[in-house]
Every structure is written in C-alpha cells, then in structure tokens.
C-alpha cells in the first residue's frame, strides 16, 4: 500500500497547488515543484519514491509533451512563421548563450553549461497565454507572435536535446563520424514523423499514398473512427507511446517523440461525418489535457520538486549563481525577443516589449530537460540544478508582473492606431 499512500499524498498536494496557482495567477507547475520540495523535506515523501510512482511520473512526461504538441497544432502557426522566425531564433540564442556563459563561469564544465543552455531555451507558452488572457490580450498580435515563436523554440530545443544529450553524457565532443551519425539519426527520425504527418495520416482515396499497397485504408481519420470514436483518446495515447518508443530506439528521449506525435495531429481528423463539427476534437482534447495536466502529468513535477532536498548550506551557496543567472536570462531574453519582434516581426515598440516580457517564462519543457540532465543522466551537479530551478521560478513570477505593468503602454500604443 506504500505506493498508493504516496500517490494519494501527491494528488492532495496537486489540488493545493492548483488552488494556490488560481489565487496568485502563476503557473501551477511552480506549485507542483514546491509541493514536492515541501513533502520530501517534511519527511512525508521518501527521497527515493516507490518504483510505481516513478513509472507513473515517466508516463506523465510523455503525456505532458504529447498534450503540449496537441495544443500547439502545426497548421495554426505556419501562417505567422514569416513574422515570428526572428523572435524564435534570436529569442532562443540569447538565453542559451546567457545560461551557457554563466554556468561555464561558475562550474567550468562544457556538459553542464550545454545542458543549462538547452534547459533555458524554450519558452513556457502556457504561462504567458494565461497571463495575457487575464489582461485581455490573448488575441493581440504580440500574443500570436509569442505563440508561434514558442512552438518553433520548442521544436528546435527538442531537436538540440536529441543531439546534445549523448554529447553531454560522453563528456567529450564527438568526432566527425559520430557527429554525422547523431545528426543522421535526427534527420531520419524527423523525416519519418514529417512523412507520417504530411502524407500518410491525412491522405484520402485520391492521394498518391492511397496507391501504396497496405496504405489505402490507413489514415488517421479512419483510425479515430474506430467504434464511432469511443476509443479516440486511447488511440492517441498509444500513438504518443509508440512514437516515444521510436524516438528512444533512435537514441532520443521518448518525450521528443511524444511531442512530435501531438504536433502532427490535426483538428480535421476528428471530423468524422464531414460536417466540420469539431465537437469530437474538443471532447478528445479536453480528456487528453485532463489526463496530462490534472492527474498524471503533475506527478512528474511533484517528483522533480522532491529532488530539492533543502539544506541551509546549499541554499546559501547558490544565491550568487541564482541572482546572476536570473538577471542575465531576464535581460537577454527581453532584449533579444523585443528587438526581433520590432525588426523582423513588424511590431511597434510597446508591442515588441510585450513579446519580450511574454517570452520570459520557463516551465514544462525546461523542467523536462532538467529532469533528463539531473535526474536521469546526472550531468548537472546539485548546485547547478538548484540554481536553474530557482531561476526558472523567478522568471515565471516575472511574466504576469511585467505583462500587467506593461499593459497600459501597449494599450496606449494600440489606441494611437499602431500594432
């Protein structure tokens, strides 16, 4: 019964975290981490959780990443890519460089600096969109730029994680042949996903894919119609698992595959009767989000927070690193994203600054990378892990505060007819 007792305690903590997040308008992820840290330091959770709980959390990683990809919908951001590529590129390079430089300065280790940079690259779009929605700005042009840029950053971050984790684990930069093999694996895997997403899954009877033996009746809409769509959620979760296992077979983290599986699922696959009624899509998405973000996924974050075993010495020791890292990430992220939004995204000054503030958040993907680097592979030392976690906390706190503070300036700019 030990595993059930731990799970019941974690779920009770999740409810407390959700309540706290609602009343502070911060992402629940921060409170999930805090719950894990409080429970383990109070002796209510063991430092080494039950094997069942650890497996439950690993499933949570896959579901979270699948749900994030499912939320982002590849078709929805393609139209705004032309104005968002610069925000994604420069808004990722700058925080990567800042995190790499600071961690290299303090720890003088290539692998540690590399993983710290990768963890700090991707933006927590969910936190930003919640903050923008609370201020009535969710449909604004800056919100669209942020959403598209965050999707591109997530894809790029996952590709880099797939390539760089083996390098970081080995400690030495690989030779040309080994590097080509790693890049080749990435290209092959993403090519497989691209073929499935663009030609195999969406094809109809007139498609060239339909003329390939064995694929005539294989398309995602037809598969989701199985038993009148009653098993659509199970089919999607199976797809996430299989794609995650495929990614693992190529040497990548399964979360990479799960994310890509979610990204290539389209709304029209749920239009079972060709009526353009997407009620089925909304129902399935609600169920997937419920599984991923309400009762399985949070276990992953609680257990990650449970790795924060507080000692006064460790806390005091990482204060300088945390302060410098947080300031460096804040300045580099806001400046790079705002400048890119101004000169490549077509936004005026106030809108560009809003994009910069909106790109500050670090949540799901950052913590997945930290889990890979610290918990699974022990690439990061304890002090670096703590500094990065604390920095993520303060950056996430800054998102709603800066957006709320900057909102009047943006509204004034829009009021004068400039977007």
N, C-alpha and C positions, 0 to 999 in steps of 0.2 A: 504493500500500500504506500510505500515511500514515494514512488513516482507520482501517484495521484495526489498525495498531500502537497508535494512541491508544485504540481500543476494548478491545484486549487488556489494555493497561495499566490502564484504568479498571476492567475486570472483576476483574483481580487485586487492585486496591485494595478493591473491594467485598467480596471474600472476607476480606481482612484486617479490614475494618470490621465484618463480621458476627461474626468471631471475637472482636474486642475488645468488641463490644456484649454478647455472651453472657457474657463473663467479668466485666463490670462492671455488668450488668443495667441498662444505659441503652439508649435507642432507637438503632438502627443509623443513623438519619438524622444524628445528631450526628457519627458517624464517617465517613459518606459525605462530609459537608461538610469534615471535617478532611482526608480523603484528597485531595479536590480542591485544598484550600489547600496541602497539602504537595507534591503533584505539580507544581503550577504554580510554586510558589516555589522548588522544587528544579530547575526547568528541564526536567522530564521531560514536562510537557504545555505546549503553547504557550498564551499568553494569549488568542489567538484560535483556538479549536479548528476542526477541519475541518468543512466545511458538512454533511457526512453525520452527524457526531457531534451537531451542533446540532439537526438534524432528528430524529435518534434521541431526543434529550432532550425535544424538544417532544412527540413521541408518548408519551414517558414521563409527561409531565404529565397527559395525557388518561387514560392507563391508571391512574395512581395515583388520580385523582379518581373515576374510574368504580368502581374497586375499593373505595374508601372508602365511596361511596354504596351499593354492592352489599353491603358488610359490614354497614351500619347498618340496612338493611331497614325501610322506613317502618312496616310493620304492628307491628313489635316494640316501638316506643317510644310508640305512640299511647296505650296503656293507662296509662302513667306520666306523660303530659304534664301532667295536672292537678296533680301534686305537684312537677313539675320546671320549670314555666314561669318561676317566680320566680328559680330558680337560673340559668336560661339568660338571662333578661332582665337582672337586676342583676349577674350574673357576667360579662356582656359589656359593659354600660355602664361599669362601674367601671374595668376595664383600658383600655377605649377612651379614657375621659376622662384616665386617668393618662398613657398614652402620648402622647395629643394635647397635654396640658399641658406635659409635659417637653420634647418635641420643639419645641413652639412657643416655649418659654422659651429654648432653645439656638439655634434656627435661624430663628425669626420668619418662618415661611413656612406659609401655610394648606395648600397642597397636600402639603407634606412632613409636617406634623402629621396631616393627614387620613389619608394612606396608612399612617403609622406606627400610628395608632389602629386602622385596619382590620386590619393585619397582626397586632396583638396581641390581637385579639378572640376568635378561635376557639381552642378547647382541643384539645390533642393526645390524643385519647381512647385511641389505641393504646398510647402510652407509659404512660398511667395504668392501663389494664387489665392490661398486662404487670406493672406494679409491684404492683397489687392481687392478681393471680393468684399472684405469687411469695410473697406474705404470706398466702395462703389466704383472701382477702377478695373474690374476684371475684364471688361470688354474694350478697354482702351488700346490704342496702338502699341504703347510700351509693353502691355501685358502679352500681346501677340508676339512681339519680338522676344520677350523673355521665354515664353513657352517654346518657341521654335528653337531658340539658341540652346535652351536646356536639353532638349531632345538630342540635338546634334552633339552637345558636350557629352551626354550620357553614352551615345553610340561610340564616340571617339575614345572616351575613358575606358569603356569595356574592351575595345579593341586593344588599347595600350596595356590594360591589365593582362589580357591574354598573352601578349608578347613579353611583357616585362617581369611578370611574377617568376617564370623559370629563370630569367637572368638574375633577379634578386636572390632567389634561393641558392643559385650556384655561387654567388659572391663575386665571380669574375665575369667580365664582359665576354660573350662567346665569340668564337672565330667566325669567319665569313660564311663557312658552310653551315654551321649550326644556326647562325642568324637567318640565313636564307631558308633553312628548313622551318624555323619558327614562323617566319613571315609567310612561307608557303602554306603552312597549316591554317594560319589566319585567313588567307585568301581562299583556300579551298572550303573552309567551314562557312565563311560568309557568302561564298558563291552558292553553296548548297542552299542556304537559307534564302538567298535572293531568288534563285530559280523556283523554289517552292512558293515564295510569297508573290512573285510576279507572274508565273505561268502555270504552275501545277495546281495550286489551291484555287485560284479564281477562274479556271478555264470553263468554257461551255462546250456544247456539241460542235460548234463551228471552229473551235480553236485548233491550232496545229498540234497541241498537246493531246487532244482527243484522238488523234490518228495513231498515237503510240500504243502498241499492244499493252493491255493491262491498265491503262490510264483513262480509258474512255469514260468510265463511270466514277472516276476518282476525282472529286473536287470537294472543297471544304463545305460548301453549302449543302451538298448532298449528304455528307457525313453528319453534319449537325442536324439534319432532318431525321436521323435515326430515332425511331419510336416517337415521332412527332416532336422532336426537340427536347424530350424529357431528360435526356442524358447529355445535353449540350455542355453543361458545366464539367461533368466527368470527362468528356472528350477533350475539352480544352486543357484541363489539368493534366490529362495523360499526354497531350501534345507538349505541354511545358516540361514534363518529366523526361519524355523521350528526347526532346531537343537538348535538354540539360545533360542527359547521358551522352548524347552525341558530342556535345561540346567537351565533356570530360574525356571522351575517347580521343579527342584531338589534343588533349593536354591542357584544356582551359577549365576554369571554374564553371560548374553547372549553371550558376546564376547568369552567365553570359548567354547560354543557350535559352534559358527560360525567358530572359528579357527579349531576345530576338523573336522567340515564338509569339510573345504578346504583341510585338510591334507589327508583325505581318498579318495579324487577324483584322479583318475589315468589317465594318458595320453591315455591308450588304450581304454578307454570308448568312445573316440571321433573317433575311427577308425571304422566309420560307415559301410564301404564296405569291411572290412577285407583286405585292400590294404596296411596297415601300413603307409598310407599317413596321417601325423598328422597336415595337414594344418588347419583342423577344430579345433583342440586343440589350435593351435597358435592364430587363429582368436578369439576364445572364451576367451582365456587368455588375449589377448590384450584388449578386451572390458571390461572384469572384472577389469583389472588393471586401465583402463581409468576411470571407474565409481568410483573405490575405492580410487585412488590416485590423480586424476586430478580435480574432481569437487564436489564430495560428501564428501569423507574422509577428505580433507583438512579443511572443515568447522569445524570438531571436534577439530582439533588442533588450529585453529584460536580462537575458543571459549574458549579453555583451556588457551591459552595465554592471553585472555581477563580477566582472573581471577587475572592477575598480575597487581593490582592497585598500581602503584608506589607512595610511599611516602619516603621522604628522611630518615625518622626515621627507617622505615622497612628495607630499603636497607642497611643502615649502620649497623643496628642491626645484620644482618645475615652474614656479611662479615667473622667474625671468623669461624662460623659454615660451611660456604661455602668453605673456604680455607682448613680447616682441613678435611672436608668430601671429597673434590676433591682429595687431596693428598692421603688420606687413601685408597680411591677406586682405584686410579691410581696404587699405589704400590701393593696393594693386588691383583688386577686383573691381572696385568702384571706378577707378580711373580708366582702366583698360576697357571695361564694358561701356562706360559712358562715352568715351572717345570713339569707340567703334560704332555705337548707336548713332552718334552725331554725324560721322563722316562716311560710314558705309550703310547705315540703316535708315538714313533720311529723316531722323527726328531732330527737333529743335533742342535747345539747351536743357530746359526743365524736364522734357520727356526723356532725354538721354540720361540725365542724372537719376531719374526714376528707374530706368533699366539697370543702372549701376547698383543702386541700392537693392533692387529686386534680385540680383544675381549673387547676393552675399550668402544665402542660406546653404547649409551643408547638412544633409540628412541621410536618407536611405542608402544611396549608392556609396557615399563616403564611409558609412559605417560598415557596409559590406566589404569594402576594400580594407578597412581597418581589421575586420574580422579575419580576412584572408591573410593579412600581413602579420598580425599579432597572435591571434588565437590558433589558426590552423598551421602556419608556417614558421612562427617565431622569428620573423625577420626584424620586427621592431622591438627594441628594448622597452622595458616597462616605463621608463621616464618619457620616452617619445610618445608612447601610446597615451599616457595621461595628458601630456601637453596638447596633443592633437584633439583628444576628446574635449578638453576644456575649451580649446579654441573654437571647435565646432559649436559648443554651447553658446559662447558669447557672440559668434557670428549670427547664429539663429535668433538670438534675442534682439540683435540689431535690426533684423529685417522689418518686423512690424513697427518698431520705434522710428526708424528712418523713413519708412513709407508714410507713416502718419504725419511726421514732421514735414516732409517734403510735399505732401498733397496740396496745400494751398498754393505753392509756387507753380505746380503743374496746372492746377485749375485756372490760375491767373493767365498762364501762357495759352491754354486752350481757349479761354474766354476772349482773347485777342485774335482768335482765328488761326493759331499756329498749332500743328500737331506734330 
